[in-house]
Amino acid sequence: MPIDFPNSPISGDSYSAAGKTWTYDGTTWVLYSVTAEVPNGSITTGKIASGAVTADKLAPGVGGGGLDTDSDGAIITMDIGA
């Protein structure tokens, strides 16, 4: 199904459809965010390979609540949000 963006957007306008949000930058519509849900209990320490997730592999702000690491960069807590 095609997405029907507004005809006369103003820079900074946003448009959501099909679970995605775009923001108009004055020239084009840029995909801003994608919402994903992770079922409660589906991420466990046994399912994450050692060193697979480090602070330098995540974009700033990922997880909503932040990322706490020890002095070696290992994750000690991770707030995925409510």
BELVENBEL-V863484 format. One line per field, one symbol per residue. psi: psi as a letter, one per 30 degrees, with the letter a starting at -180 (. if undefined). A space follows every 50 residues. Layout:
BEGIN
psi->???
END
This chain:
BEGIN
psi->klkilkeilkkfklkkkhglklkkgfelkkkelkkkkjkkffjlfffkkk gejleffklkfkfefakklaffgkkeljjfl.
END
